[in-house]
Amino acid sequence: MPKVTQAHLDARRQQIIDAARARFASHGFARTSMPDLVEASGLSTGAIYRYFKSKDQIVAAICEQTSHTLPAELTAASVHGFLEHIRTAEREHGHARLVAQIYAEAAVSPGLAAVVQRQLDDLRTAVAALLPGRAPAEAERIAEAFVALCHGYAQQLAVRGDLDPAPFTVALTAIIEP
């Protein structure tokens, strides 16, 4: 029997994650069953359970793949571009709805909450690093507000649909300006 390559295993795992990401964004976590994920992925039940023991593990894998593409510097133009990136990700992939589902699940799942908390910590640290010349405590406070407003914008997209980022850009710019 031929040996299955690591590339093949990685591709199957990614196939499951991609199918779950789309299904969770469109139907929600609670309304997605493992049989739904089997159907969406085109794989067998056994294949999915080979990679993941539960939906929680799949959600954690989705979170671990999520990256925030922060601009290299925080200016009004770059902040607007960042929010447009969030807006585009929602339009094209339902990303804001997916994040809303993940946050809701993290509120009742300590394991997932730890993953989300770690990501938020990393994001705040990255934002604070983009605030040169600020005292560390001040940079941390600004980063806290910046991340909260960005996630607020994403949550608004998830609930309200396509939303102009201009008011959020103004608010975020006001927060980061010295």
TORVEX-649467 format. One record per residue (C-alpha): residue in three letters; x, y, z. Coordinates in steps of 0.02 Angstrom, whole numbers, padded with zeros to 5 digits, always signed. Example, Ala and Ser with C-alpha at 12.3 -4.5 7.8 and 13.67 -1.06 7.14 Angstrom:
% TORVEX-649467
ALA+00615-00225+00390 SER+00684-00053+00357 
END
This chain:
% TORVEX-649467
MET+00000+00000+00000 PRO+00076+00169-00049 LYS+00119+00288+00090 VAL+00016+00447+00101 THR+00125+00601+00089 GLN+00125+00739+00218 ALA+00071+00859+00081 HIS-00083+00752+00051 LEU-00124+00746+00237 ASP-00101+00935+00252 ALA-00213+00964+00101 ARG-00353+00856+00175 ARG-00340+00945+00343 GLN-00350+01112+00253 GLN-00498+01051+00152 ILE-00591+01017+00314 ILE-00543+01186+00388 ASP-00597+01280+00230 ALA-00764+01190+00224 ALA-00794+01222+00409 ARG-00746+01405+00393 ALA-00875+01431+00255 ARG-01010+01329+00342 PHE-00987+01413+00512 ALA-00992+01585+00430 SER-01153+01547+00336 HIS-01247+01438+00461 GLY-01167+01469+00629 PHE-01074+01353+00743 ALA-01225+01285+00836 ARG-01320+01249+00675 THR-01176+01154+00597 SER-01161+00970+00636 MET-01020+00852+00598 PRO-01126+00774+00458 ASP-01143+00950+00386 LEU-00953+00964+00385 VAL-00938+00793+00304 GLU-01055+00851+00165 ALA-00971+01022+00146 SER-00795+00949+00139 GLY-00836+00804+00024 LEU-00740+00688+00140 SER-00798+00542+00245 THR-00840+00551+00429 GLY-00688+00446+00467 ALA-00576+00563+00369 ILE-00635+00712+00469 TYR-00615+00623+00635 ARG-00440+00571+00582 TYR-00390+00754+00592 PHE-00511+00826+00721 LYS-00598+00746+00869 SER-00733+00882+00880 LYS-00801+01043+00808 ASP-00709+01134+00947 GLN-00543+01071+00878 ILE-00592+01129+00704 VAL-00636+01302+00769 ALA-00470+01311+00861 ALA-00380+01265+00699 ILE-00474+01402+00607 CYS-00422+01527+00740 GLU-00241+01473+00732 GLN-00239+01507+00545 THR-00315+01679+00561 SER-00193+01820+00541 HIS-00217+02005+00556 THR-00135+02103+00418 LEU-00090+02262+00509 PRO-00016+02404+00410 ALA+00169+02442+00429 GLU+00125+02608+00511 LEU-00033+02684+00582 THR-00091+02830+00476 ALA-00267+02882+00427 ALA-00240+02807+00254 SER-00167+02643+00319 VAL-00303+02624+00452 HIS-00436+02652+00318 GLY-00350+02521+00210 PHE-00348+02400+00355 LEU-00535+02423+00384 GLU-00567+02402+00198 HIS-00470+02238+00209 ILE-00588+02182+00349 ARG-00737+02238+00244 THR-00675+02143+00091 ALA-00644+01985+00194 GLU-00824+01993+00252 ARG-00893+02021+00077 GLU-00791+01883-00002 HIS-00778+01754+00137 GLY-00902+01797+00275 HIS-00753+01826+00390 ALA-00842+01948+00508 ARG-00986+01825+00531 LEU-00860+01687+00564 VAL-00771+01792+00695 ALA-00939+01831+00778 GLN-00974+01644+00788 ILE-00803+01609+00860 TYR-00820+01744+00992 ALA-00991+01677+01042 GLU-00920+01503+01060 ALA-00766+01567+01153 ALA-00883+01644+01282 VAL-00934+01467+01336 SER-00780+01365+01289 PRO-00627+01394+01400 GLY-00510+01310+01276 LEU-00566+01417+01132 ALA-00568+01571+01244 ALA-00383+01541+01279 VAL-00344+01534+01093 VAL-00443+01694+01059 GLN-00365+01782+01209 ARG-00191+01739+01147 GLN-00233+01809+00975 LEU-00302+01969+01050 ASP-00147+01987+01158 ASP-00037+01966+01004 LEU-00138+02092+00907 ARG-00131+02221+01046 THR+00057+02195+01061 ALA+00077+02219+00872 VAL-00026+02379+00875 ALA+00071+02447+01024 ALA+00232+02416+00928 LEU+00165+02530+00790 LEU+00156+02676+00912 PRO+00337+02735+00923 GLY+00377+02873+01044 ARG+00236+02825+01162 ALA+00265+02769+01339 PRO+00232+02581+01351 ALA+00078+02602+01463 GLU+00005+02732+01346 ALA+00039+02623+01193 GLU-00047+02477+01280 ARG-00202+02582+01317 ILE-00210+02646+01139 ALA-00187+02469+01072 GLU-00328+02407+01184 ALA-00448+02538+01115 PHE-00387+02515+00936 VAL-00416+02327+00938 ALA-00587+02348+01022 LEU-00643+02472+00889 CYS-00581+02361+00748 HIS-00675+02213+00819 GLY-00826+02323+00845 TYR-00820+02367+00661 ALA-00809+02183+00615 GLN-00957+02142+00728 GLN-01057+02281+00646 LEU-01016+02207+00476 ALA-01074+02036+00536 VAL-01242+02103+00595 ARG-01278+02252+00483 GLY-01196+02195+00321 ASP-01084+02303+00214 LEU-01037+02457+00313 ASP-00934+02610+00266 PRO-00774+02611+00371 ALA-00756+02801+00364 PRO-00828+02838+00538 PHE-00720+02701+00613 THR-00568+02769+00523 VAL-00600+02940+00600 ALA-00618+02866+00774 LEU-00464+02755+00758 THR-00360+02897+00690 ALA-00412+03006+00837 ILE-00356+02869+00956 ILE-00183+02848+00880 GLU-00140+03030+00849 PRO-00024+03106+00978 
END
